[in-house]
Structure formats: structure tokens, C-alpha cells
Amino acid sequence: MAGEQSLIFEGVLHPGLVGAIAALLVGAAVWSAYRAKATWHVKGAVVLLRAVAAALIAVALLAPTRLMRDEIVLRPPAVVLVDASESMNLRDTESGATRREAVVAWLNANRAAMDAISKKYDVTRLDFGKDVAMVDDWTIGASERLTATGDAISSAVRRLKGRPGASILLLGDGRTTSGSDPIRAATQARERGIRVHTIGVGESNVAQLHDRKVNNILCPSVAQTQAAVPIHGFFTILGEKGRTVTARLKINDELVETKEFVADDDRFSTRVTFVYTPPHVGEKRVTVEVDPVAGEFDSKNNSMTTFMRVSQKDLRILYLEGKLRWEFTFLKRALAQIPGAHFATHNLFSAAEAPSPKLLDSCNVVIVGDVTAAQVGRPFLDALEQKLSTEEAGLLFLAGSENLADGAGWGPTALARLLPFELAGTLPPEERPTRVLLTASGTTHFAVALDRDAGENARAWRDLPKLESYARSGTMKSAAIALATSDTGEPLLIAQPYGKGRTLAFLAETAWKWVLDSESSAEKYRRFWHQCILWLARKEKNARKLLVDLERYLYLAGDPVEVTITVEDPPGSPVPNAAVTVSLDGPKGIIPAPSPAFYGGAYHATFAVEEAGDYRITVEAKRGGDDFGRATARFTVISPSAELDQPGADPEMLMSVASAGGGQFKPLGEAGPILEQIATDATETRVERVRRASLWDRPWLVLLFVFALGLEWFIRKWNRLL
């Protein structure tokens, strides 16, 4: 077969038909020349050139092709896969080298055997972790965070393309943390005639491995000053059975608490609870750490850090209520949403005794609901009057069916002096609907400012659902002002200063129905009561705010970080048209951050970071001449390795892979015979090679055809035969 050659015709027409066409063309050329009035040598030249053109046409129609047959020898393919995941960095080999170093050293020591295989195989070298990568030679570095052994075998099978005699040699620790089933992939390789051999490295007994790891920190993202905060640290200890381990809590790198525990097993997991009482407000860097141990395989996991924001609840509200009513329920929900506020209720309808005056020590706004003087008691009311006289505190009086009735008993008590109207002359409630209308003083008052514009603010109140009824007060005191009235001019909301404090009376109890009317009315209800409380506590000047909130302060690399930015003006209204800028500072400097989008009453931005470390978000907001200032938040990104959660090698897996793939398994120190076996198994494949050489589609044939016809035309033109 070697060197065999033959000629075939690949034209679409039968050679006989092509010959007939050529003969017909030549005959036509002879007949045409015979009839021409020219000398015989001119006629002969024309006939010859036309015959050449006809012959070239016949060659093109026949498409002659030369076939050359010979035999070639193909080497079988082989793929060498070497594990490049982080678990290969563990130093648990007999030589003290890392697993990866031991594998690379073994390959270099067996260079002659590998060269022998390269002479018999077409060898492809691959590193693998989560993905595979072609390499010219192997290095000692191993940085892949996952091991997809099954995917690596499948990738090698695709590269081998089912060629006969193919082999795969896989070197690693057998630990698989991602991807498809390695045994199934090896079985599929064997079904395609590909053998899979495996060589194992590393220690499978975790008792021989040493590591102390902080797995996680669990602590609240927000805490309050002087309030004890539990902080939980979660630990995993390997190879330390019976040993005492020391764990520490640090706040802003200062030691707060130390605790010890004993590892009960070679693989021991536990939780340690620390307690921290923040003395001051601010952002706290929370670190939980464990003492390292000599020779541990991962020295980067001995600590973990997150952040906690400490604030002070300087707005403390006490609500006294004498009976269950809807206003009590809805107002509690609204006031509980005030940022930085501590809200407490004292239910006199279930309490056997009057509230203690000591309750006033921890509050700066008192709400008196539908209660009587007998339920509250004179000592409490006297203490309340003293507090408003000497402190920046406030009283909110909410009219009800009992507290303005004839038998309420307020006349001889301190409450009669605190209220902004005279109890004498109080009329029965007006049982008819009314709108809430702002007075001239009310249109610009902080407590009722639902809009920055006075006209729009008045309209916002008129658009609210009507109150079903209202109480009719006695004469307003001289220092009192009405902020809102009924549609017949009777006061509904009255404000008054008292000593260093302030008092406010709302003379209706069906405002809660605004919440049920619409989302807009519900938001106005919430904002109205928030502003009343802030005004009573003299905190309206601090109402403009810019806040940055994170869902949490500890993230895994690649996790989405969702940032919520609250921008509110002094009335407590969200500001949808502010110029909000976000910057993100990480371990490697400033990182581009997306522009926030406004929806749901706040600005939102989402991004992901891949680099582990501490990050700081800085937000600035402006609107026209209003500067809302700057707010910051910090968070930590960690990048834990699934490779190191279960660091022990898995030789049983490698053994099963080799068995499923029809190959052998050997530990690294005994793997020489595998190389010999692979070299012995190499079988050359002889295949017939057929090469085609086209004889008709040559450029010179085209040029000859054009030349023959061109010369024929010139001769006829010269001899006036055209």
C-alpha cells in the first residue's frame, strides 16, 4: 500500500459524454475553419487553438484527481492531571513538604519515565481545581479554592476525543469539593476505551493534622451603650484532642475577654460566648481569635473580624394607657419605628398599682392615654411636673372617652397644670366627622410639617380622611398655641412650653384609621407622630439625617453587598432627588461603586467584592443648598476555603476512581509501576492515509485557456475573418 497512486475523475459528467462534447467542439472548429476564406496555415492555427480550448474545457469537466495512499503510525494520547487546589498546600507528607511540592518533586524525580511515556504518547499536561488549565510544566503553587475532580476527568476525556489507547494519569489528594461525581466520570472514560490511573498524596487521618480555625462570628449589627451584648465565636480544632485552647475577643484591637476550652476529639467544633458592654457610641471592630499552634496547616484562619455599630438611645418614650383601644395599638407600631428610640408601655388596665415615679428616670417623653388620675396616681404626676420643669422632656396627652370625662379626677393634680388648656369648661365630645385644618402657626410648625412648602403642607392635612369625632377642650392657656383645628375652629392639636419641657394635646382618638386608608395616609400618620415625639424631646434640630445600613457586616467573597441609604429632611420626609455619592475603600484602595437608585423611600445600591479584607463605605448627600453630611459603614469580606474544611486526603476516592476507570491506584511513594504500566500499554495505531491532488484547478490551466482563445480571436481579427 505504501506509495500507491491512482488517477480518478471527479467531474459530474461521465467521461464518455465529456469526450463526445470535446469531439463535437473540435469538429465544429474544423468545419468553421474550412469554410473561412483564409490561407491553410491561418485555418490550421485557428483549429489548433480551438482544439486546445476544447481540451481544457474537457479537463475541467472531468476534474482529474490523483490519489496517493500510504500508511501512518499514530501515537495514543495521554493526559496528566495534577491537583492545584488549596488542600495541596498542606504539609502532611513524610518529607515535610506540601502535597503539591511532593507531587512536583516526584514528577521531576521520575523525569526519565515521563520522557519515555512522552515518546510513546501525545501527552497533555493539565492543572485542575475548579477548572482545568494547560501547563508546560508544573510549579509548586496551589491556589484553586475548589476541587472538581469529576469535571477534570470529563475535560480530559473530551480532549482525548475517543482516540484508541488513550490514558489519563491523575495525581492529587482525592478530596473533591465541587463538580460532578469522579467515579461516574471515570466509568464513562472507561466506556470510551480510556484508562484512568490515580496516584494519591497526603494524610487521611485528621489526627495527624493540626489546625485551629475560627469558623464564624455571630453578633448583633447594632448595639446600645451600657447594654451587654453577647458575641459568639465558632471554632473548629483539628488534631488537638485533650489540649486546652485559648480564645479571645478584641474590640478595636483591644483585648476584652479571654476564654479557654478543651478539645474533646481530634475534630472538635464548639461555640464560645463572650459578653461585651459598649461604653461609648461608634463603630466597633469585633475580632474573635484563637491561639495558633505550631505546625498547623493553615495559619490564616486563626481569627475573624466583623463590625458592630454602637448607638445611644437618647430618645426614651413611656406610654401610659388605661384600656385596650385601636389608637393605642397603631400608635405603638408607629413610635416603635423611630430610629434610636427606646419605647416602653405601662398598661394600667392590667397593672394592680400606679406607675412608679422611678419610671421617669429613664424616659424623656411621656404619653398619657385614656387613663384617670386614680390609675396614674399623684406621686407620678408630681414627679412628671418636676421633670418638665427642670429637664428637656415632653408630655403628650391623647384624648379618650375616660380621661376627659367628669370623673377623670385631674383637677387637683399636677396634670391640670401641665395641660395646654383649662380642664374647667371642657364640653362633651363632638360626635361628627371633621377634617384636620392647620392654623397659621401650624403650617410652619415642625410637629405637623408633612411638606416643606406651607401651602402643600396645609393641603396634605386637608386630604387626610376625616376624624370621626373629637373632644372639645376648655379655654387654651395663655402660652398655648393651636396647631390644628376642626372645620368649625375648635382646637384639635395644642402645644405649650412648660418650664424646660413641652406639652402637646391631641383631642381625637380615631386618627389610627388613616393607616387603613392608603399607603400615603399611613406614611403621614407615622411621620406626624414621629415629629411630635421629636419636638417634645427638643430634638427637631437633629431631624435631618443621612444613614447607611447594611444587611450584615460579614460577607463571603462574591456575596452581594446590599446598601440602604436613608436621606430625610427635617420633617422626616424621604428626599428622592438628592445627589447621593457612594465610595468604597478596600484593601487595595478605592473601588468603583454603583450609583444608588431611589425606591421604597430610600436609596439602594448592590455590589459584590471578591478580595478578602476590611471595607469602608462612605456616602455623601446634597440637595441644592442642603448638605446632609457624610455617613460611613464598614464591613468585612472573608474567603473561606472549602478545601480546608475537610483537609484529610481521600485515598479511597482515588482508589474507586482508578477501579471505575480500569486503571491502577498507588500512593505517591509506590507509584513507579504505574508509569511503567502506562508505557507498556502504549499501542501504536496504523491507519491508511489517503491524500488527494487535484490536477485540473491549477492557475496555469486557466491562463492557457484564456491565452488560446485570445490568440485565436487575434488571428481571426488580423486576417479579417470577424
N, C-alpha and C positions, 0 to 999 in steps of 0.2 A: 504493500500500500504506500510505502514511503516514496514520495516524489512522483506519484501518479498524476497525469494531466489528461484532460479531455476537453473537447470543444462542443458546446451546446448552443442552440439558437433559442432565444427567449422572446422573440417577437410575437406579436398577437396573430400574425398571419402564417399560414402553412408555407414552408419553404418552396413547395411546388408552385403555389399561387404567386409567391414573390418572384420566382423565376419567370413565370408567364408574363407578369406585369413588366419585368425588366426587358424581356424579349420584345414585347409589344412596343415599349418606348423606343428601343433601338430600331425596330422595323419602321416605326413612324419617322424616326430621324433620317433613315436611309431614303425612304420614299420622298420625303420633303426635299432632301438634298438633290436627288435625281432630277426632280422637276425644276430645280432652280437654274437660272441662266448664269452659269459661272464656270470657271475652269475646273478641271477634275481635281486639282490639288486643293482648291478652295473648298469644293464639296467634301473631299476626304477629311479635311481638318474639321469642318463643321460636324460631320458624322462622328468623328472620333471624340470630340469634346462632349457631344450629346450622349454618346455611349458611356463616357466617364461619369457624367452626372447621373445617368440612369443606374449605373453600377453602385454609386454612392447612396442613391435612394434605396436600392435593394439591400445594401448593408444595414442601413438604418432600420428598414422594416424587419430584417432577420434578427437584429440585435445579437450578434455572435458574442459568446462569453466563454472564457477559458476557466475551467475548474481545475484546482490544484489540491490534491488530497495528500495529507500526511498525518502522522500520529504524534501527539504530545503527551508529556507526563505532568500531571497536576499534583502539587503537594497538598495535603489536607490542611484545613485551617485550625487554629487553636487560639483561645482567648485566655489570658491570665488576669484574674480579678483579685485585687488586693484591697482589703478593708481600710478606708481612710476616715472612719468615724472617730468621735472623741474618746470612745471607750478604748481605742487602741493606744491612747496616751497613758494608760495605767501601767505602773511599774510593778508587775507581779510575775515577771519571768525569772528563771533561775539565775540569769546573768545580772539581774538588777536593771536591765534596760526596759524601756517601754515595749508594749506589744508590737507596735509599729516598727520600732528600732530593731527588735528581734527578727521580724519578718524580713526587713530590708537587708539586715546582716546575713540572714540565711540565704537569701537570693544571691547576694554577692559572693558568699562562700561557695555556692553551687553554680557559679557562672559557667563553668565548663559544661555541666549537664544542661543548663539552659541554652547554651550555644548549640549543643548537639540537637536539642529539640528545635531550635530556630532553623537548623539546616534541613530538617525533615518536615517542618510545618511552616505555614504562613502565620506568624504569631502577632497578635494584637494585645497590647498592654493597656489595662484599664484600672483606674482607681474607682472605688464606689463608696457612696454613703447614701444620701437620699437619691442622688443621681449618679451617673457614670461619667467619667472623663478620661479621654485618651492621654497617655503619657509616654514619653520616650524612655524614661527610666523612673525608678521610684525614689522618693525622698522620705525622710523620717517624719515629716509633719503630718498630722491627722486633725482636721478641724471640722469635719462634717458633723452636724448636730443630730442626725438620724441615720439609721442603717436600714436600707431597703434591699435585703439580700435577694428576695424573690424577684424584685424588679431588675436587679443587676443580672441575674441569670437569664431572665427573659430578654433583656437587651443584648446580652452576648449571643443568645440563640438567633436573634434577628440579624446580627452581624455575620453569623456563620452561614446563613441563607440555605440551610439544609444540605450543604456540601458533604459528601461522604467522608467518613473517617475523622470527623471533627471532634475536638475535645475542649473541655473547659476545666481550668485549674483555679480554685478559689482558696485564698488564704485570708484568715481572719479569726475573730474570737467567737463567731457563731451567734452573737447577740443581735437579734433582729427587732427593731423598734418601729418599723414603718413598712408600708407597701404590701405586696401580695405574698402568699404562702410560699416559702422557699422550696418545700418538699413538692408541692404541686408543680412549680416551675421546673424543678429537676426531672420530674416524671415526664413532663411534656418535652423536655430536651431529649430524654432517652427515646421517646416515641419517634423522634426525628433522626435517630441514629447518632446522637451526640452524647458522649460520655462526660459525666461531671465528677471530678475528683476534688476532695477538700483536704485542707491542711489547717489544723487548729493551733491557736496560741492563747495563752492566758490561763489564769487560775479560776476554777469554777466554784471553789469553796470560799464564801464571803468571810469566813472566819480568818482567812489568811489576808484579807484586805482590811485596811484601816481608813476610816473616814468619819468626820463629824460635820454634819450638814444642817444648816437652818433651812427648813422647807418653806416656811411661810410666817408672816406676822399678821395677826388679827387684832386691830384696834379701831376705835371709832375715828371717823374722819374729822369730826368736830367735837370738842370738849369744852367744858366750862371751868373757869378758875375756881380753885378751892373745892373742886368736886373730884373724888377718887375715880380714876379711870383704870379699868382692867386691860392689860395688854398681854396677849397670848403669843408665845413663841412655840413653833412646832419644829421638832428636831428628829433627825434620823442618825443613829450611831451604828457604824459597822465595825465588826472585829474588836469590840471593846467590852465584851461580856465581863461583868463583875467590877468594872472600873468606874470611878467617880468622875463625873463630867461637870464642869463649871459653866453656867450660862449667865449672861449679863444683859441688863437693859441700860442703854445710854440715851439720853435726851440732849440733842445738840452737842454730841460727843462727850458729854459729862456723865460719869457713872451715877446711876440712880439706885440700882438694886442688883444684887448677886444671889443666885440660887444654884444649888447642887442637886444632882440626881445620879442614880446608879443605873448603868445599862444592864438589864436583866438577861439579855441574849446577844448573840453576835450580830443580829439585825434587830435593832431596838428603836422603836418610834415612841415619842412621848410629847406631851404638851406641858409647857411651863407657864404659869400665870404670874405676871408681875403687876404691881399696882403703882400708879403714878398720880400724884395730886398736883396739877399745874398751879404754880403760884402767880403766874403773870399771863397776860394775853399775848398772842403772837403765833407765828408758825413754828412748829416744833419738828425737828428731825429725829425720828424714832428709829433706833438701831437695836436689834437683838443679835447677840453674838455668842459664840461658843469657843472655848479654848481650843486651838489646833493641837494636833497630835503628830509627833514625828513620823514621817513616812506615809502620811495619808495620801491617797491617790489624787485628791482634788483639794487644793489649798485655797480655792477661790470661793468656796461655798460656806465658809465659817461664819458669815454674817449676812444680814439682810436689813435694808433700810426702807422706811416709808415716811410719810409726813402726816401731821395732825395739826389742825387749826384750833387754837385755844381762844375763846372769846369770853366776854363777861356779860352776863345777863343783867344789864343795868336798868332794864325796864321790867318791873315786877308788879303783877296785877293780882288783886284779890277780889273775887266776885262773891258777894253775899246774896243768896236767893232763898225766898221763903216758900216757893211752891214750884212744882213742875209746870213749865209753860213753854211754848214754842220759841218765844223770844230768847229765853234762857239757852235753849238748845242751839239755835242758829248763831247767837252771839258768841257762845263759847267756841264754835268752829271757826268763826271769823278771827277772833282775837288770838287763837292758838297759832295762827299763821304769821303773826308779827315776828319778823326776824329779830333774834336776840332777846326775845321776851320770855319771861317765866310766868306762866298763867296757872293760877290756883283757884279753886272754888270752895266755898264753905256753904254746904246745903243745910239751911236752917230748918227745912221741912223734915229732915231726918235726924238733926242734931238734938240731943237732950238738953244741952247747955248753950248759953250765949257764947259768941266768939270771944276768945281771949284777946285783950289789948296787945299781947305779945305778937300776935299775927301781923300787927302794923310795923314791927321792926324790920320785916323782910319784904315790904312792898312800898311802892311809891304812887300807885293808883288804886283806889278802892271804888268798886262798883256796888251800889246799893240797889238791889232789885225789889221785887214785890214782897217786902217784909214789913213787920211792925216794930215799934220801939221796944216792945216787950221781948221780941225774939232777939233783937240785937243787944240790948242792954246798955245802960248808961255808961258803965266804965269804958266800954269800947268806943262809944260815941264821943266821950270826953277826950279819950286818947287820940281819936281821929281829929278832933278840933285842934288839939295841941300840935299834932303833926303838920296840919296845913298851915298853922300859924307860924311855925318855925322852920319848915322844910319846903323844898320844891316838890310838893306832892299834889295829887289831884283827887277829886271826888266826882263820880258820875252817878247821877240819880236817874233811875229809869221808872217812869210812872207805871203803876199797875192798879189792879182792882182793889188791893188791900192797903197799899202804902199811902194813898191819898184819901182813904175813907175816913169817916168821922172818928172811928175808934182806933186809928193808927197810933195815936199817942205820942206824936212827935213834938207837940207844943212846948213842954218844959225841958226838952232835951237839946243837946248841942247841935243836932241836925237842923233844927229850926233856924239856928243862926247861920249854918253853913249853906243852906239852900239859897238860890238866887231870887226867890220870890217869897212873899209872905204866905204862911200857911192859913192865916185867918183870911176868910173871904174866898177860899177855894170852892169852886162850884162843882156840881156833879158832872161826870164825863159827857161829852157831846157825842151822841151815837149817830153820827152821819159821816160819810166819806169826805175827805178833803185832800187837796194837793198840798205839797210842801213848797212854800214860796220863800225865797231868800229875801231878807231885808237888805237895805243899803249897806249896813255893816257886814252882813253875811256874805255878800258877793265877793268880798276880798279876804274873808277870814280863812285861816289855814284849816280849821276843823271841818269846814264844809266845801273846800276847794276841790271840786271834781274836774275842773278845767282851768288852765292858766288864764284864759280870757274871761273877764267878769260876765259879759253877756252870754257866752257859751255855758258858763258855769250855772247861771240862773236858768237857762233853758234845760240843762241836764237835770236839774231838780224838778222842774215842771213836768218833764217827760216820765218821771218815775210813776209807778202805779200809786193810786190814792191810798191814804191811810183810812182804815175803816171807821176809826173813832179816835178821840184824843181827850186828854184831861184838860180842864180849864183851871189855871192857876190863879192864885191871888195876885195882889199888886207886886210888880217887879221891884226889887230893891234898887237903891239909888246907883250903886256901882254896876248893876247888871245890864246886859245888852241882849236883845233878842236877835238871834242869828237867822231864825226861820219862823214863819207864822203859818197859820191855816189860811184858807182862801177868804176867811172873814176877818183876818187880822189878829186872831188870838195867838199868843206865843206858843211855839212848839219846841224850840231849842233855845235855852237861855244860858248865857255864860257869865261868870263873875269871878273877879280875883278875891282871894281871902288870905290875908297875911302874905306869906311867901308862896302860898299854893293857889290853886284854881278849882272852881267848881263848875259843873255843867249839868243841866237838867234836860232830859228828853221826855216830853209829855205825851207819848203814844206807845202802844205795845203791839202794833201789827206791821212794823217795818220789815219783819222777817219774811213776809210774803213777797218782798222784792226779789228774794233769792229764787223763788219759784217762777217768777215771771219770765225772765230771759237771762242769758249769759251777761248781757250788758248791765242789767239791773242788779244781778248778783255781784258783779265786779264793783259797782257803785256802792252797794251795801258794805262790802268788805273794806273798800277804801275809806268810806265815811267813818266807820268805827275805828279803823287803824289811826286815822288822823285825829280823831277825838282823843284817843289814848295818848298819842304823841304830844298833843297840845297840852293836855292835863299834866303830863310829866315834864313840860317845858323842854321838849326835845324836837320841836318843829324845825329848829335851825339846822339840825343834823339829818333832815329827812332826805335830802338829795343824796343818792347813793350809787355806787358802782361796785358790783360784786362779781367775783369769779368763782364758779362752783364746778368741781369735778365729781364725777360719779364715784370715784375712789382715788387713792393716792399711790397705788401699787399696781403696775401693769406688767404683763408679759410682752416681750418684744414682738412687734407686729400687731398687737391688740389695738383696736380703735380707741382713741382717747377723745371722749366727748366733753366739750367745754360749754357750759351755760353761763352767759354774761347777762347780768341784770343791770339795766340802766333806768333809773327812775328820777323824776323831777320832785321838787318839794311836796307837791300834793300827793305823791306816791303813785303817779301815773307812769306807765312804761313809756319810754321815749323811742319811737320806731325809726326816727330819721336822724339819729346821731351818727357821727363819724367815729366808728369804732375800729381801732387798730389792735392787732394781736401780734406779739413777737414771741418766739420760742427760743430759749437759750439752753443748749445741751452740752454734753461732754466735749464736743468738737466745735463749739461756738454757736453762732446764730443759725437757726434752721428756718427755711421759709414756712410760714404758717398760712393756712387758707383764710380768706376774708369771711367773717361771720355773716350768717343770714338771720334775718329777724322773722320769727314766727312764734305764736303762742305767748306773746308778751315778753319775750326775751330774745337775745342773740345767741346763736348756736354755731359752733364750729367743730368739725371732726377731722382728726388726722391720725396717722399711725407713725410710730418711730421704731426703728429696728435696732438701734445702738443701745446697749445697756448703759445705765448711769442715771444721774440726777438731772432733772429738767426744771426750768422755771418759765412759767407763762406770765407775760406782762401785758396788761390791757390798759388802753387809754381811750377815753370817750369825750367828744366835744359836740356841741350843737350851737352854732352861731357863736354868741359871746359866752355861752355857758360851758364851763370846764368841769367835767365830772371827776377829774383827777385820774389817778392811776391805781390799779389793783393788781395784785400778784397771787399766784398759786404755784406750788411746787409738787412734783410727783417723781416717782422712781420707776424706772424700767429695768426689769430683770430678764435674763435669758437663760433659764434653767435648761439643763441638758437631759433629755430622756435617756441618753446613753449612760449617764452616771446614776440614774435612779436604781438600776439593777446592774451593777458593774461586773458581776461574775460572768466568766466565759460560759459558753453553752456548747461543749463538745458533742453532746447528744444530738443537738440540732444538725451540726455538721456531719455527724455520722449518718443521720437519717437522710440528709440531702445526697450524700455520696451513694447510699444504698438505692435511693429512688432514681438516681442518675446513672446507675450501672457502673460507678467508679469505685475508688478506694478512699478511705479516710485514714489519716495518720496525724498524730501530734507533731509539732514542728521539729522536735529533736529526732524524730524517727521517720521523716518524710522523704529521705533519699530514694527509697524504692519506687515512690510514685513517679518521680521524674524518669527513672529507668523504664517503668511500665509505659509511660506516655511515649517515650522514644521508641520502645519496642512495638507499640501498637500502630505506629505510623505506617500507613499503606498508600503506596503511590497509585494513582488512578490514570490509566491510559485511555485517552479519548481521541477519536478521529477529528481532525481539524480540516475543514473544507474552506478554501479561500476562493473567491471569485474575482476575475479580472475582466472587466468589460472591454471589448475590442472596438466598439462602434461609436461610443460617445466621447471621441477624442477631439480636441480643438482643431488639430491639423486637417481632419477629415472635413470639417465644416468649411475651413478655409479653402480646401481643394475644390469642394463643391461650388463655392462662390466664384473661385478663380476660373473653373471650367465654363460655367455659364456666362461669366463676364467676358471671357476671351471669345467665346462663341458669338456673343452679341457684337463684340467689336469687329470681328472678321466680317460678319454679315453687313454691319454698318459701313465698313470701309469699302466693301465691294458692292455697295448699293443694292443689297438684297432685302432691305427692310422697306 
